């Protein structure tokens, strides 16, 4: 999908975050406090990325996960913007998702701090209907 198509598909904040590596405001985004069971997919490609089983509340105001569903579906880049050294997380489709930090809980010690607007939540009861039936086993 080219940039013009993405601008038509995504909201302005979704476009700026996913395509221009911006960050949405903490505590003022759709999934930071979502406690429902399901999976989070790339808003652009639909690629399954994270499970609610691995979501936790670090108090940062963004949805955070201890691990992805499949690490091979993510791309990691060094990010030295804002005077910090961080690890940017993108989907294999090139969608900027957020950053990963080494201050998460066990068992991984990782905190995948994602932007809600880069994700779409699929409730566990809708996985089959939405074409993600193979992920139902995560919630059985």
Buried (B, 14 or more C-beta within 10 A) or exposed (E): EEEEEBEEEBEEBBBBBBBEBEBBEEEEBBBBEBEEBBBBBBBBBBBBBBBBBBBEEBEEBBBBBBBBBEEEBBBEEEBEEEEEEBBBBBBBBEBBBBBBBEEBEEEBEBBBBBBBBBBBBBBBEEBEEBEBEEBEEBBE
